[in-house]
Amino acid sequence: MDELKALRDKLWAFWKGYRRNAGAVFALFFLIILVILAVFADLIAKYGPMDTGIGPPLQPPGSQFLMGTDDLARDIFSGVVHGARVSLIVGFTAAFTATLIGVIIGSISGYFGGSTDYLLTKLCELFQSVPRFLFALVIVVFFGNTVWNVVVVIGILSWPRTGRLVRSEFLRLRETEFVMAAQAVGMSSARIIFKHILPNVMHVILVTASLEVGAAIITEAGLSFLGAGDPNLMSWGRMLHNAQAFLRTAWWMAIFPGCGIFFTVLSMNLIGDGLNDALNPRLRRIQRQ
């Protein structure tokens, strides 16, 4: 019961800090609605995203087709709902991959320092010097443009930002008194990292991860827009690709998937701001004062 009460108090303290940012609260509710739409897309959408000839082609938004139809008479609403599923899967999975790699490399580099830090820092600089989008495009074209290849490529190319931030926090925290005391009593490096340092770096990791979700969604949309996305799935980027020739005659083909990308990425950035307000210990001290 005491552990449950402590957990409840921590969650309540987190929510009190998070809800101070009205934009972050609105973004969180938007994301929850989007996730529900993505999970239950097969039930919500009346037609499949690839179904053609379901009505008149290039039909404007109306009562029958809420977001209109495209040139092949596919339902835009069905495409947007199913495209949300693809974008969220790519965004969260790629961000998780990038965060995991960045945390591992950043923590090892920052804690041990010396030649280990030098080599891992140079590795990070090498990845940062590569044009991420162009390199992702080349890899996807050569190794296949399945959605999981896209996820792996984006995740592997996106870790340096997390790695550098985690490294800088480890460099700062390893000189603090509580870490030096743990070292003095003979505590293992792994235990110090996981029990004493990582919990104090979680606010940096979570905020950066939320930003990586938005960056991954944009990257996937860009690849799909250029025709390098998974051809078996309907994504927002692919819908924009299909809408290029109809921007003047059928504006709804581009505006709805474009708004999906814009508001989703904006929401992830606002959520990142809210997480920083709620989890950053420095900001919490300022707010209490």
C-alpha positions in Angstrom: 0.0 0.0 0.0 2.8 2.4 0.8 4.4 1.7 -2.6 1.1 2.3 -4.3 0.6 5.5 -2.5 4.1 6.7 -3.3 3.5 5.9 -7.0 0.2 7.8 -6.9 1.8 10.8 -5.3 4.6 10.8 -8.0 2.0 10.6 -10.8 0.0 13.4 -9.2 3.1 15.6 -8.9 4.0 14.9 -12.5 0.5 15.8 -13.7 0.5 19.0 -11.6 3.7 20.0 -13.4 2.5 18.9 -16.8 -0.9 20.6 -16.8 0.7 24.0 -16.2 1.4 23.9 -19.9 -2.0 24.3 -21.6 -0.6 23.6 -25.0 1.0 20.3 -23.8 -2.3 19.2 -22.3 -4.2 19.9 -25.5 -1.5 18.1 -27.5 -1.7 15.1 -25.2 -5.5 14.8 -25.7 -5.0 15.2 -29.5 -2.4 12.4 -29.5 -4.7 10.1 -27.4 -7.5 10.7 -30.0 -5.1 10.0 -32.8 -3.9 6.8 -31.2 -7.5 5.6 -30.8 -8.2 6.3 -34.4 -5.1 4.5 -35.5 -5.8 1.4 -33.3 -9.4 1.1 -34.4 -8.9 2.3 -38.0 -10.4 -0.9 -39.4 -13.6 -0.2 -37.5 -13.7 3.5 -37.9 -13.0 3.7 -41.6 -15.8 2.5 -43.9 -13.5 1.5 -46.7 -10.0 0.1 -47.0 -7.2 2.6 -47.7 -6.4 0.9 -51.0 -10.0 0.3 -52.1 -10.6 1.9 -55.5 -13.8 2.8 -57.4 -15.9 3.3 -54.2 -17.5 6.4 -55.7 -16.9 9.2 -58.1 -13.2 10.1 -58.5 -12.1 13.5 -57.2 -15.3 13.9 -55.2 -15.1 16.9 -52.9 -15.6 16.5 -49.1 -19.3 15.9 -48.3 -21.7 13.8 -46.4 -20.9 10.6 -48.2 -17.1 11.1 -48.2 -16.1 13.3 -45.3 -12.7 14.1 -46.8 -13.5 13.4 -50.5 -12.0 10.9 -52.8 -8.8 10.9 -54.9 -8.2 10.3 -58.6 -8.7 6.5 -58.2 -11.9 7.0 -56.2 -10.2 6.0 -52.9 -11.7 7.4 -49.7 -9.4 10.1 -48.3 -10.7 9.7 -44.7 -9.8 6.0 -44.8 -6.4 6.8 -46.0 -5.8 9.5 -43.3 -7.0 7.1 -40.5 -4.9 4.2 -41.7 -2.0 6.6 -42.4 -2.1 7.7 -38.8 -1.4 4.1 -37.8 1.7 3.9 -40.1 3.0 7.2 -39.0 2.7 6.5 -35.3 4.2 3.0 -35.6 7.2 4.4 -37.5 7.5 7.5 -35.2 7.4 5.7 -31.9 9.4 2.6 -32.9 12.1 4.6 -34.6 12.3 7.0 -31.7 12.6 4.1 -29.3 15.4 2.6 -31.3 17.3 5.9 -31.5 16.7 6.6 -27.8 18.0 3.1 -26.8 21.1 3.4 -28.9 21.7 7.0 -27.7 21.3 6.2 -24.0 23.7 3.2 -24.2 26.4 5.1 -26.1 25.9 8.3 -24.2 26.0 6.7 -20.8 29.1 4.7 -21.5 30.9 7.6 -23.0 30.0 10.1 -20.3 30.6 7.8 -17.3 33.9 6.2 -18.3 35.4 9.1 -20.2 39.0 8.8 -21.4 39.7 6.9 -24.7 36.2 5.4 -24.5 34.6 8.8 -24.5 36.9 10.0 -27.3 36.1 7.0 -29.6 32.3 7.2 -29.0 32.3 11.0 -29.4 34.0 10.6 -32.8 31.4 7.9 -33.8 28.6 10.3 -32.8 30.3 13.1 -34.9 30.6 10.7 -37.8 26.8 10.0 -37.8 26.0 13.7 -37.4 28.1 14.6 -40.4 26.1 12.3 -42.7 23.0 13.9 -44.3 20.4 11.8 -42.5 17.6 12.1 -45.0 19.7 11.4 -48.1 21.5 8.5 -46.4 18.1 7.0 -45.3 16.9 7.4 -48.9 19.9 5.6 -50.3 19.7 2.7 -47.8 16.0 2.2 -48.3 16.3 2.2 -52.0 19.1 -0.4 -51.9 17.9 -2.7 -49.1 14.1 -2.5 -49.6 11.4 0.0 -48.7 9.4 -2.0 -46.2 8.1 -0.2 -43.2 10.5 -2.0 -40.8 13.5 -1.1 -42.9 12.4 2.5 -42.7 12.1 2.2 -38.9 15.6 0.7 -38.5 17.2 3.2 -40.8 15.6 6.2 -39.1 16.4 4.8 -35.7 20.1 4.1 -36.4 20.6 7.5 -38.0 18.8 9.5 -35.3 20.6 8.5 -32.1 23.4 11.1 -31.9 21.2 13.9 -30.5 20.2 11.7 -27.6 23.7 10.3 -27.2 25.3 13.8 -26.9 22.7 15.0 -24.4 23.0 11.9 -22.2 26.8 12.1 -22.4 26.8 15.7 -21.2 24.5 14.9 -18.3 26.6 11.9 -17.3 29.8 14.1 -17.4 28.1 16.5 -15.0 26.6 13.9 -12.6 29.6 11.6 -12.3 31.3 14.4 -10.4 28.5 14.9 -7.9 28.8 13.9 -4.2 26.3 11.1 -4.3 28.0 9.3 -7.2 31.5 9.8 -5.7 30.1 8.3 -2.4 28.7 5.3 -4.2 32.1 4.8 -5.9 33.8 5.1 -2.5 31.8 2.2 -1.0 32.7 0.0 -3.9 29.4 0.0 -5.8 29.7 -1.4 -9.3 29.6 0.9 -12.3 26.5 -0.8 -13.7 24.6 -0.2 -10.4 25.8 3.4 -10.2 24.7 4.1 -13.8 21.2 2.4 -13.5 20.3 3.3 -9.9 21.9 6.7 -9.3 22.6 8.5 -12.6 20.0 7.4 -15.1 17.0 8.3 -13.0 18.4 11.9 -12.9 18.7 11.9 -16.7 15.2 10.6 -17.5 13.8 14.1 -18.1 16.4 14.7 -20.8 15.8 11.2 -22.3 12.0 11.5 -22.4 11.9 15.0 -23.8 14.4 14.2 -26.5 12.5 11.0 -27.3 9.3 12.9 -27.8 11.1 15.2 -30.3 12.5 12.2 -32.1 9.0 10.9 -32.7 8.1 14.0 -34.6 11.4 13.9 -36.6 10.8 10.3 -37.5 7.3 11.0 -38.7 8.6 13.8 -41.0 11.4 11.6 -42.3 9.0 8.7 -43.1 6.6 11.2 -44.8 9.5 12.6 -46.9 10.6 9.1 -48.0 7.0 8.2 -48.9 6.5 11.5 -50.7 9.5 10.6 -52.9 8.2 7.1 -53.6 10.6 5.3 -51.2 8.0 4.3 -48.6 6.4 0.9 -48.2 4.2 0.4 -51.3 1.9 -2.0 -49.5 0.8 0.6 -46.8 -1.1 3.9 -47.1 0.8 6.6 -45.3 0.4 10.4 -45.1 3.6 10.9 -47.2 2.3 8.6 -49.9 -1.0 10.4 -50.0 0.9 13.7 -50.5 2.8 12.0 -53.3 -0.4 11.0 -55.0 -1.8 14.5 -54.6 1.0 16.3 -56.4 -0.8 16.4 -59.8 -4.1 17.6 -58.3 -3.1 20.4 -56.0 -5.2 22.9 -57.9 -8.1 20.7 -58.9 -8.5 18.6 -55.7 -7.0 20.4 -52.8 -8.5 18.0 -50.3 -6.1 15.2 -51.4 -3.1 17.1 -50.0 -4.6 19.3 -47.2 -5.9 16.5 -44.9 -2.8 14.3 -44.8 -0.7 17.4 -44.7 -2.6 18.6 -41.6 -2.2 15.2 -40.1 1.6 15.5 -40.3 1.6 19.1 -39.1 -0.6 18.7 -36.1 1.0 15.4 -35.0 4.5 16.7 -35.2 3.4 19.9 -33.4 1.7 17.9 -30.7 4.9 15.9 -30.1 6.9 19.1 -29.7 4.3 20.5 -27.3 4.3 17.3 -25.3 8.1 17.5 -25.1 7.7 21.0 -23.6 5.2 19.7 -21.1 7.4 16.8 -20.1 10.3 19.2 -19.6 8.1 21.4 -17.3 7.0 18.4 -15.3 10.3 16.4 -15.1 13.1 18.9 -15.2 14.3 19.2 -11.5 15.6 22.7 -12.1 12.3 24.0 -13.4 10.5 22.3 -10.5 12.7 24.2 -8.0 12.0 27.5 -9.8 8.3 26.9 -9.8 8.3 26.1 -6.1 10.1 29.3 -5.4 
